[in-house]
Amino acid sequence: MNLKERESRACAIIDGIQDELKRISLFLHDNPELGQHEDRAVETISRYMAQHGFDTAVGLTKRSELRTAMRADIGLERLHKLAFLGEYDALPELGHGCGHNLIAIMSMGAAIAFSQTCRDTWGTTFFGCPAEETIGGKVYMAEEGLFKGYDGALIIHPGGENEVGGTSLATHPLEVIFHGRSCHIASLTDSGVNALDCAVDLYQSIKTMKIDTFPKGAIVGAIFTQAGTAPNVVTDTATLRMTVRGATVADLENIILPAIKSKAQRIAMDYGATVEMHHYEPLFKDMRQDERLLSLFDEVMTDFGESPRKLPPNEADGSTDVGNVSYEVPTAQPTLNIGDHLEAHTPEFACAAGSEYGLSQAIKGAKIMAIVALRYAELVNA
């Protein structure tokens, strides 16, 4: 078959399984599971992929973070292979307010269609990636080297408009705990060491550093999670939790975080306190989207009537563990509209993710991804 015939064949394959894919998506939608607890989702998806000839595995490594990670493979002995990234975790109370039930079936459908049209020349893997909303399963999957050797990784995210391009912010959340010494606030013999003063000084210092020191794109959001027990007692322990983000990993790890940590240490020393710091979530890297894949997504989405808005390479909206994949393999993640002006992580988005229109758009997304994969394979083979 030539390329056009393979593309038509891929769309026909997805049409043939669309009712099954929609049922799976609705099952995930109606039975939302939080990150690292997506047992029913993994069982359902694994069973379905196995029915289509894929070799499946759950757990992938001994790491507890990847207990609900899975993969479904065909033809990995081939010289070239593509990865299709699925997600399936939900949000507390909101359920699938980020549409991961749709992401799952888009990548499943595309993987099945691609494997059946390129099985003699390309290997195919559907990766089930857990806990995108919390620990970022792809962070640990990338650390384990699971994406190495692939020619590309594809994923489509549902949203409130069609978009191609842009990036994401690197983020490495930090907790800072100051330890002082308590005493009565009115003691005439002992002034203690006020840990809360340390935490407040760091909070204020970061506000200044964002203006004077940090590179463009830096974001720090902080809350006090521990600030004392009584107003008439000098606080002996105070804790700041921060989301710390930068335009790139280099900005974040080499400039922003070292500056915060150094300032925290100096403040503790000045007060006679001690300080401990640790990252309570892993490093999410910034997204390095592959220009060839983005161009193909732009082209194919337009052919399907979606006309995506092209984002500049430095436009970032949030953070995602897909960024960690993009450091390992050429990657692209466009956004496909499932309802105008929707905002993710809202009840309205969760409703759209289970609507007939959302499901129909996901079937279209599977076709778009499959065709992009076929055209990308032609480029790689050329």
N, C-alpha and C positions, 0 to 999 in steps of 0.2 A: 504493500500500500504506500502511496505517496503521502505527504504531510496532510493535505486537505482531506484525504480519505481517512487518515488516522484521527483527525480532529472530529470528523463527522461520526466515526465509530465511537470515539470517546463520549460524545454527547449522547449517542444512542444508548450506550451502556448505562450512563447516569440516569437517563429517562427510564430505563428498564428497572432500576432499583430505587427510584425516587420515593415510592410509597414506603418501602422498608426503611430508608434513611429517615424519612419524616417521622415514622413511628419510633425509631430509636431516639431522635431528637426530643420528641414529646415525652418519652419515658424519662429521659434525663431531666427535662424541664419540670415534670410532675414529681420527680423524686430527687430533689436537689441534695447534693452531698458536699460537705466542706472539704477543703484541701487536706490531703493525706488520709481521707476517709471515703474515697470515691470507689468503694468496692463494687457496688451494683453497676456503676458506669463501666468500670474496667471489665467486669465479667460479660456484660452485654456486648461491648465493642469487640472484645477478644473473640467471643463466640462467632460474631458476625463476620469478622475478617477471616477467621479460620474457614468459614463456609465458602469463602471466595478464594481459597487456595493459599492463604498466607500462613506462614509459620509464626506462631505467637508465643510471647514470653511475658510474664508479669514479674515485677520486682527489679529485674535487670541487674542489680548489684545487692550487696549485703547492707548497703546504707539504709537506715530507717527512713530517711527523707524520700527514698524512691520506692517505698513499699507498694504504692499504687501507680508507679510508672509502668508502661507497657510498650511493646513494639510488635509490629506485624510485618514480616519480611517476605519478599519473593525475589529470587535471582541475585542475591548479594555476591555471588561469584563473578558477576559481570564486571567489566572494566569500569563502567560508569554506573552511578546510582543516585537517586534523588530521595530526599526526605520530605514527608508531608507531616506537619506538626498539628496535633490535635490537643485540645484542652477540654476539661469536663468538670472542674470544681465550681461550686456555687458560692454565694455570699450569705453570711448570716442574715436571717430574717427576709432578705430580698430574694433569695433563690438565685435564678439565673439572670440577675440584673446586669451581667456583662456579656450574656449571649454565648457562653462557652458550649452550651448544647448545640448551637449552630456551627461554631468553629469545628466541633468534633465531626459532624456529618459532612461539612465541606471538604475537610481533609480526607476523610474516609472515602467519599465518593470519588475524589480526584485520584487518590492512590489506587483504587480498584480500576478505574478507567485507564490510567496511565500504565499500570502493570499489564493490562490485557491488550494494549495496543503497542507496547514496547518490550514485551517479555523476553524476546530473543536477544535484545541488545542492551537493555538497561535494567538494573536492579531497582527495587522500590521498597521503601519502608514507611509505614505509618507509625509515628511516635506518639504515644499517649503521654502527655506531659502534665503531671499533677501539680496542684497547689500553686497555680500562677498568682492567685490573689494574696497568698501569704508568703511562704518561704521561697517561692520561685523554683519549681521543680527543674526547669531547664538550666538553672545555675549549676545544680549538682550533676545533671546529665552531661553538661559541657565539661565540668571538672573530671568526670569519669571517662571522657574521651569518646562518648557515644556518637557524636556527630562527625568525628574525624573520618576522612575518606569519601565523604559525600560531595557531589558536584554542586549541590544546591539544597536549600531548605525553603519551603513555601508554607505560608499560612495567610488566611484572610480573616480580618476581625470585623464583626458587624458594628455598625455605628449609625449616626444620624445624618450622614452624608457620604458621598463617595470621595475618597482621597487616595492619592498615590504620592509617596515620597516622605519627606520629613525624617525625623529621628526621634530618639527618646533620651531622657536624662539618665546619666549614671547616678546611682544612689547607693549609699552604704550607711544605714541608720546606726546611730551612736548613742550609747548610754553613758553618762558621766555621773559618778557618785562621789560626793565630797564627804569626808569623815572629820568631824570636829570633836569637841568635848562639851558635854552639857553641864549646866549649873543653873541655879536660880537667876532669873534675869536681873534681880535687884541685889545680888550678893555684893557685899562690900570687900570681900577677900578674894573672890575668884570671878574673873570675867568670862571664863570658858573660851571656847573656839567655835564661832558660829558658822556651821556648814551652810546654812541658808544664805548668809552674806556672800559666801564663795559662789554659790549657784547663781544668785542674782547678778553678781559682778560678771560672771561668764555670759549670762544671758544678754546683759547690756553690751558687753564687749563684742559679741557676735553681731549685734545690730550695727555697730560701727564698722566692724571688719567687712560686712557685706558691702558697705559703701566704699571703703578705702583700700581694702586688701584683696578681696576675692575677685577672681576673674568673672567676666560677663557670663551670665547664665546661672550663677550660683544661687541656690535656694537653701535656706535653713529654717525649718519649722521646729519649735521647741515647746515642750510642756514640762511642768514640775509634777513629777509623780510621787515625790516624797519631800515634804517641806516642814516637818516638825509635828509635834503632838499637842503642844499647849503653848499659848502665847507668853506665859510667864516662865518658860523654860528655854534656855539657849539651845537651839537646834543642833543636835550632834550628827545627824545624817540628812543630806539633801540630795535629791536625784533629779537630773535633767534627762529627758528622752528627746532625741532629735532625729528628724529626717533630714539628711544632709545630701544635697544633690548638686551635680555639676554637669556642664555641657559634655564633658568627656571623662573617661576614666582617669586620664592623666591629670586633668584639672582637679578632680576630686581627691585622688590618692596622693598626689604630689604637692598640692598647694592648699586646698581647702581644709581637709581633715588634719594634716600636720599642724596648720595654724591654730585650729581649734584645740587640739590636744596640747600643744605647747602653751597656749594661753591658760588652759585649765591647770596645768602643772605650775605655772608661775603664780597664779592666783592662790592655789593651795599653799605654796611656799610662803607667800606674803602673809597669809593669815595664820600660818602654823598648823594648817590642816594637812590631811592626806587625800589623795584622789585615786580612784580606780576607773578605768574606762574599758568598755568592750562593745563590739558590734553585735547588736541583738538580732539583726537580720543579715543575710549574705549580700555581697556586692552584686548589684544589678548593673551591667555595663550599658553604655550608650549604644544605640542602634546604628550599625553601619550597613545601610541598605545598598544592595547591589544594583548598579545603574542599568545593567542589561535586563535584569528581572523586572525592575521598575518600568522600563520602557515597554516591555512585553505586557505587563499588567495594564498599563495605560492604553496600549493598543487594543488588547482583547476586551477590556471593560468597555471601551468606547464602541467596539463592534457589537457588544451586547446592549448598547443603549444607555450605559451608566455614566459616561462622560465625567471621569473623576477630576476633582480639583487637584492641581499639581502643587505640592508643598515644597518650599525651599529646603535644601538639605539640612539647614541648621534650625528649622522650626521643630520644637520639641513640645510634646504634650504628655506629661506623666513619664512613668518608667515601666519597663517590661523586661522579663527574663528572656524574651526573644533577642534582646541585645547581646546576651552572652552567646547565643547561637551564632549571631552575625560575626563574632570575632573568630569563629571556628570555620565557617563555611559561607559561601555567597548566599545571602538571605534577603527576602522581601516580605513585607507585611502591609498590604494595602487595606483600606477600609471600605466595606460595602454597605450601602444604605439599606436599613430595614425599617425606616420610618423617619420622615423629615424632622429635623431639629431635636431628635432624641438625645438625651444625656445618659451616659452609662452610669450604672450603680444607682438607678432610680426604679421605683415600682413601674413606671411607664415603660422603661426599657425591658424589664422582666416580662411584662405583658406582651410587648412586641416580639420578644424572643420565642414566645409560644404561639404567636399568631400565624394564620395561614399565609399572610404576606411574608412574614419573616422566614417561614419554612420554604416558601417558593423562592425567595431571594437566596437562601442557602443552597438550594439546588442549582440555581444560576451560578452561585459562587463556586460550587464544585466543578461546573463546566468550565468556568473561566480559568480556574487553577489548573485543570487538566490540560487545557489548550496551551496555557503559558508553559507548562512543563514540557509539552511536546515540541513547542517552538524553541524552547531553551535547549532541549536535547539536540535539536538540529544545529543550533549554534555551536554547541560543545563538540559535536561530531564533525563539524566543517573543518 
